[in-house]
Amino acid sequence: MLLARLLKKLIHCGSLTLIDAEGHEFEVGDGTDPKVTIRIHDRLTQWKLALNPSLYAGEAYMDGSLTVEQGTVFDFLDLATRSMWQPGNESIVTILLAFRTLGRFLQQINPAGRSKNNVAHHYDLSDTLYDLFLDADRQYSCAYFERPGITLEQAQDAKKRHIAAKLLLNRPGLKVLDIGCGWGGMALYLAAETGAHVTGITLSEEQLKVARTRAEQAGLADRVQFHLRDYREEAATYDRIVSVGMFEHVGLPHYPTFFAKVSDLLTADGIALLHSIGRADGAGATNPWVRKYIFPGGYCPALSEVLPVVEKQLLFVTDIEILRLHYAKTLAEWRRRFAENRDKIKALYDERFCRMWEFYLAGAEVAFRNEYQMVFQLQLTKDQEAVPLTRDYITEWEHGRRAKSQAAE
């Protein structure tokens, strides 16, 4: 069988048993743990998986034509991706990834109307869904595990502190723009902790409703406003700009517009902080299954694709930090909570939806563990004297705010 031959070439560590549509078993790997068994339920799926596994593995799992009979979908994807990047697989991996790069530029063209539709596809789902696997603040981006053993809630609070520290909110009343504000957690944190006046913009109507309600309930509506607005439509000037988990939806063709807009909106001594998923192995393309079912129009860039655009806007890069396994740990916790609440989520949607999200969360986690995904935080200014010459101000602010938070608990 073609699929079995392909897997035999790819998988050299761990143990995978493939049961085909006729019930024949094929063993690949080196016989060590982990041991995973998958079953393919029809011959068409076998051919599709052999021809384009990046797309059809997820579809087959969603539809039930691929089932995991020993282990979990995470175990299967972890085994497959760890093996894929082993020495000796370079030629096969190159061929498999070549399918992703076809038309990648066109896939990322996101004018305002398409951007709104793309956002609605993922973020305008049921509020209850996100409550069932995110932290209470609904931080739907990489947490910051600043020390071992902390909870997801503590790590998300640490992320907000870490970003706020880099924004150097050193006087009350600063005007802050939050591009892609989500459900408002970052904007509300900045206003409450620093006295800033924050404007949050989003393309999600559902997120906008929640964010505005939260501002009212927190008594911060006089200092935090939220708008349904594309970043290209913003016209005011701001002392600080922050964007967390939104840049992945901009698209490579729009990077010049994005950074030109950041430069235009930022005051002469302003500071911007961009937090985004990226890739550590250079330019690539979005997984086709993720692009079709999870994040249409999305792309996680290499820094080599971002920095040349920044340079052309004459913005100073005053700090770059790479967060490596923080998102893997975040996703592991989301995956655990999703599993605990699976019956409730199935009642909201259906079995196929649950299997789609199981595949998404597991696939995203192994991408950070095994496939060169990372998160970068990019601090930008127009004036190289806008921030101190050393990074001490970041840790000092974080330590002070952490102590204040712990004292209040």
C-alpha positions, 0 to 999 in steps of 0.5 A: 500500500502506497500510504504504508510505504510513505509512512515507513520512509517517514517514521523512524522513532516510536511505533505506528500500526496502520490498519487499512480498509481491508484489515491488513496491519502494517508496522512502522517505526523502531518498536519503541514507545509511544505506540499508536494504532490508527485505522483507515476505514475506506480505500479512498481515504488511503489514497488521499492520505498518501497524496496530501496528508497535510490536508486529508489527515485532518479531514479524515479524522473529522469525518471518522474515516481515520480513527486512533485505536491505540493512543490519542490523536495527540500521540499520533500527530506527535509521533508523526511530526517528531519523525518527519523532521529526523535526518534522512527525511529531507527530500520527502519533507520537501516534496510534502511541503511543496504542496503548501507553498503553491499560491501562498501569496494569493492565499494571504490577500486579506482586504477589509471585507475578507478579513472580517469574514475570516475573523467571523469564521473562528471568533464569532463562535459560541461564547460558551465554547471559549469559556469552556477551555480558555482562562477566565479572562479569555486570553486566546493567545500564548501565555507566559510561564515565567516559573514552573508549576504556575496555572494557566490563569497565572501564566496569562496574567504574567503574559499581560504583565510582560507585555505591559512592562515592554510598553513602558506605561510610565505615566498615567493618561497615555493613549493606547491602541490595542489592534485585535483586542479580542474580548478586551482582557489586555485593554482592560488590564492596561487601563486598570493597572496603569491608568491608560486610556485604551482604544480596542479594535476588532473585526469580531462582532461577538468579541466586541459585545463581550468587550464592551460589556466587560468594560461597563462591568469593570467601571472602566467604560470612561477609559476603555472604548472598543470599536468594530474597526479594521486597523486600516481605518484607524486615524487617531494618534497613540502613545502606545500600540499593542497587538497580541495574536492578530498579526497572524491574520494580516497576510504577507501582502499587507505587511507594508500597509500594516507597519506603515499604519503603525508608524502613522498612528504612533507619536514621535516618542511612542512605543509599539509591541507586536506579539505574534506566532512565527516560524523559526525555519524561514518562510513557508506556508500555512497548513492547508487543513488549518487554512481551510477549517480553522484560520482562513487567510492566516499565516505565521511569518518568519522574522526574515519576512517581517524585519525587512518591511519594518526597516523600510518604515524607518522604525527602530527594533528596540527589543526582540524576544522569542518565546519557544515552548510557552505556547506548547504549554498553553495549548496543552492546558487548552487541550486538557480543558477541552477534553474535560468539557467535551460533552458540553461542547458536543451539545453546543455543536456536534461530534464532527466539530469536537473532532475538528477542534481536537485535531486543531489543538493537538496539531497546534501543540505539536507544531510548537514542540516539533515543527519550528513554530515559536512566538516573537515579541517585537518592540518598535519605536520611532525614536531610539531613545524612547526606551531605556538602553538596558532591559532592566525596566522590564523585569523591575516593572514585572517584579513590582506588579507581581508583588502587588498582585500576590499581596492582593490575593 
